[in-house]
Amino acid sequence: MAVTAQMVKELREKTGAGMMDCKKALTETNGNIDEAIDYLREKGISKAAKKADRIAAEGSTYVEVEGNTAVLLEVNCETDFVTKNDQFKNLLAELGKHLLNQKPDSVETALQQKLHGDGEVLEQYINSNIAKIGEKISLRRFTIFEKTDNDAFGAYIHMGGNIGVVTVLEGSTDEETAKDIAMHVAAVNPRYVSRDAVSEEEVEKEREVLKTQALNEGKPENIVEKMVEGRLSKFFQEICLLEQGFVKDPDKKVKQVVAEKGATLKGFVRYEVGEGIEKRVDNFAEEVMSQVKNK
C-alpha cells in the first residue's frame, strides 16, 4: 500500500514522532496506522516523542576537528547528570563527525541526513538515544569552521562542556596561542572581534548615553565630548576581543598577542549551554501540595 503524505501527517499527530520515522513505520506496516503506532512504540520512538515538550536546557558543547575543518556544536538534555553518561558522550562524538563530513547548512537539514550512509537519518539516531537514555535530547546548534594549512584552530571546552569556544587564527599555525585566545573568550565573553564589527547604530546609541551621563554629572559641555570619547574607548574594551587585556597577560591587549604571531584573528564563536532557553523553575512546595490535593 502506498504511503501518502496525509497518512504520515495523521501518524505524526497521534505519536509526535518525526516525519521520516512515521513514513518508515507506515511502510513497514503496509499503511496500517494502529500497527504503525505499535511499531513506533516498540522502537522507543513514541517514548522519545512524549518527551518533546519537556524543557532541555542542560547539555554540553563539543568540538570536533579534522584537518582544516572544525565544528562547534551544542546538544541539550534535561539534566546535567546525563552529560556524564558514556552514551551521551558517544552521541556528541557521532554528531561531531557527521556534521564535519556532511557540512549541512542548518540543524533541520542535518536531522534529515543519513548517518554513516546507511538507512538511518540523524533524527532517528537521536531518537533512539532518547529511548535508551530516557531524557529529551536535541541538537540545538552548530558552527562549521574552515581554514588553510597556514592557519590554526583554537578549541577550548570549559567546565566539562558548559562553555565551548573555537577561534580561527589566520597567518599562523600556533595552535597554543589560538587555544589561549579561545580560553580568554570563554572567560570574558566578548561580543565582537574588533571595533569594526560594531554597528554604527550601536556606537551612536552608546555615545548618546555616555553624553547624557556626563551632562547629568554636571560636566561642562566643552569637555563632555572628550570625556565621551574616553568612555567610548572603555566600552569597546568591554565588548571587543582585540581591545581587551589578555587574561594570561593583562599588560598586553589581545591584538598585541595576535600581532606578535604575525597573525590575524579571523573570528570566534562561543556557545554557553542553555543560553537563551527559559529554564523551568519547579516550586517543590506547590508540587507537593498539588499531589496532596489530588489524592
DAQUI-V90664 format. One line per field, one symbol per residue. ss: DSSP state (H for helix, E for strand, C for the rest). A space follows every 10 residues. Layout:
ss=???
//
This chain:
ss=CCCCHHHHHH HHHHHCCCHH HHHHHHHHCC CCHHHHHHHH HHCCHHHHHH CCCCCCCEEE EEEEEECCEE EEEEEEECCH HHHHCHHHHH HHHHHHHHHH HHCCCCHHHH HCCECCCCCC EHHHHHHHHH HHHCCCCEEE EEEEEECCCC CEEEEEEEHH HCEEEEEEEE CCCCHHHHHH HHHHHHHHCC CECCHHHCCH HHHHHHHHHH HHHHHHCCCC HHHHHHHHHH HHHHHHHHHE HHHCEECCEE EEEHHHHHHH CCCEEEEEEE EECCCCCCCC CCCHHHHHHH HHHHC
//
